[in-house]
Amino acid sequence: MENQMAEAFRALSDPNRLLIMKLLLEGESCGCTLINSLPISQPTLSYHLRMLSASGLVTSRKEGTWNKNFVNKEKIKETIKYLEELLETKKTCKL
């Protein structure tokens, strides 16, 4: 579980990826639409989408020749749950 969460947090550690997530939460989109709202090049956008996809935060579906990207809300909920559980962790180590 910790490795999966580390991957998600790593994916969210970049301002451009956070912006991509925000845009995708407004609705699914293809890269050609996302690029118009971002200060990055198309190859950089592809890289960021691959990072988000590898972490499970973003998934895509094929629609004709287009790949429609969208946020995996279940992964977001899982990440939030993990953080909530961290807050509830009791001290077990005696110093």
C-alpha positions as a Markdown table, in Angstrom:
| # | Residue | x | y | z |
|---|---|---|---|---|
| 1 | Met | 0.0 | 0.0 | 0.0 |
| 2 | Glu | 2.8 | 2.4 | 0.9 |
| 3 | Asn | 4.4 | 1.9 | -2.6 |
| 4 | Gln | 1.1 | 2.7 | -4.4 |
| 5 | Met | 0.6 | 5.8 | -2.2 |
| 6 | Ala | 4.2 | 7.0 | -2.8 |
| 7 | Glu | 3.6 | 6.6 | -6.6 |
| 8 | Ala | 0.4 | 8.7 | -6.3 |
| 9 | Phe | 2.1 | 11.4 | -4.3 |
| 10 | Arg | 5.0 | 11.4 | -6.7 |
| 11 | Ala | 2.6 | 11.9 | -9.6 |
| 12 | Leu | 0.9 | 14.8 | -7.7 |
| 13 | Ser | 4.2 | 16.5 | -6.8 |
| 14 | Asp | 4.4 | 18.5 | -10.0 |
| 15 | Pro | 2.4 | 21.8 | -10.5 |
| 16 | Asn | 1.6 | 20.9 | -14.1 |
| 17 | Arg | 0.2 | 17.5 | -13.1 |
| 18 | Leu | -1.9 | 19.1 | -10.5 |
| 19 | Leu | -3.3 | 21.5 | -13.1 |
| 20 | Ile | -4.0 | 18.6 | -15.4 |
| 21 | Met | -5.9 | 16.8 | -12.6 |
| 22 | Lys | -7.9 | 20.0 | -12.0 |
| 23 | Leu | -8.8 | 20.3 | -15.7 |
| 24 | Leu | -9.7 | 16.6 | -15.9 |
| 25 | Leu | -11.9 | 16.9 | -12.9 |
| 26 | Glu | -14.0 | 19.4 | -14.9 |
| 27 | Gly | -14.6 | 16.7 | -17.4 |
| 28 | Glu | -12.8 | 14.1 | -19.6 |
| 29 | Ser | -10.6 | 15.5 | -22.3 |
| 30 | Cys | -8.2 | 14.6 | -25.0 |
| 31 | Gly | -4.6 | 15.9 | -25.0 |
| 32 | Cys | -5.4 | 18.2 | -27.9 |
| 33 | Thr | -7.9 | 20.1 | -25.7 |
| 34 | Leu | -5.8 | 20.0 | -22.5 |
| 35 | Ile | -2.7 | 21.5 | -24.3 |
| 36 | Asn | -4.6 | 24.7 | -25.0 |
| 37 | Ser | -5.0 | 25.3 | -21.2 |
| 38 | Leu | -1.4 | 24.5 | -20.2 |
| 39 | Pro | 1.9 | 26.3 | -20.5 |
| 40 | Ile | 3.7 | 23.2 | -21.7 |
| 41 | Ser | 4.5 | 21.4 | -25.0 |
| 42 | Gln | 2.6 | 18.4 | -26.3 |
| 43 | Pro | 5.5 | 16.0 | -25.6 |
| 44 | Thr | 5.6 | 17.3 | -22.0 |
| 45 | Leu | 1.9 | 16.8 | -21.7 |
| 46 | Ser | 2.2 | 13.2 | -22.9 |
| 47 | Tyr | 4.9 | 12.7 | -20.3 |
| 48 | His | 2.7 | 14.1 | -17.5 |
| 49 | Leu | -0.3 | 12.0 | -18.6 |
| 50 | Arg | 1.8 | 8.9 | -18.6 |
| 51 | Met | 3.0 | 9.7 | -15.0 |
| 52 | Leu | -0.6 | 10.2 | -13.9 |
| 53 | Ser | -1.8 | 7.1 | -15.6 |
| 54 | Ala | 1.0 | 5.0 | -14.2 |
| 55 | Ser | 0.0 | 6.1 | -10.7 |
| 56 | Gly | -3.6 | 5.1 | -11.4 |
| 57 | Leu | -4.9 | 8.7 | -10.9 |
| 58 | Val | -5.8 | 9.1 | -14.5 |
| 59 | Thr | -7.2 | 6.6 | -16.9 |
| 60 | Ser | -8.2 | 6.9 | -20.6 |
| 61 | Arg | -10.6 | 5.4 | -23.0 |
| 62 | Lys | -10.4 | 5.2 | -26.8 |
| 63 | Glu | -13.0 | 7.2 | -28.8 |
| 64 | Gly | -12.4 | 6.8 | -32.5 |
| 65 | Thr | -8.8 | 8.1 | -33.0 |
| 66 | Trp | -8.9 | 10.1 | -29.7 |
| 67 | Asn | -7.8 | 9.1 | -26.2 |
| 68 | Lys | -10.2 | 10.6 | -23.7 |
| 69 | Asn | -8.5 | 11.1 | -20.3 |
| 70 | Phe | -10.4 | 11.3 | -17.0 |
| 71 | Val | -9.6 | 11.2 | -13.3 |
| 72 | Asn | -10.0 | 7.9 | -11.5 |
| 73 | Lys | -12.1 | 9.1 | -8.6 |
| 74 | Glu | -11.8 | 5.8 | -6.8 |
| 75 | Lys | -8.0 | 6.3 | -6.6 |
| 76 | Ile | -8.5 | 9.8 | -5.3 |
| 77 | Lys | -10.8 | 8.4 | -2.6 |
| 78 | Glu | -8.3 | 5.7 | -1.8 |
| 79 | Thr | -5.5 | 8.3 | -1.4 |
| 80 | Ile | -7.7 | 10.5 | 0.9 |
| 81 | Lys | -8.6 | 7.5 | 3.0 |
| 82 | Tyr | -4.9 | 6.7 | 3.3 |
| 83 | Leu | -4.1 | 10.2 | 4.5 |
| 84 | Glu | -7.0 | 10.1 | 7.0 |
| 85 | Glu | -5.7 | 6.8 | 8.4 |
| 86 | Leu | -2.3 | 8.4 | 8.8 |
| 87 | Leu | -3.9 | 11.1 | 10.9 |
| 88 | Glu | -5.4 | 8.4 | 13.2 |
| 89 | Thr | -2.1 | 6.6 | 13.7 |
| 90 | Lys | -1.4 | 6.0 | 17.3 |
| 91 | Lys | 2.1 | 6.3 | 18.7 |
| 92 | Thr | 3.6 | 2.8 | 19.1 |
| 93 | Cys | 7.3 | 3.7 | 19.5 |
| 94 | Lys | 8.6 | 4.5 | 23.0 |
| 95 | Leu | 11.5 | 7.0 | 22.9 |
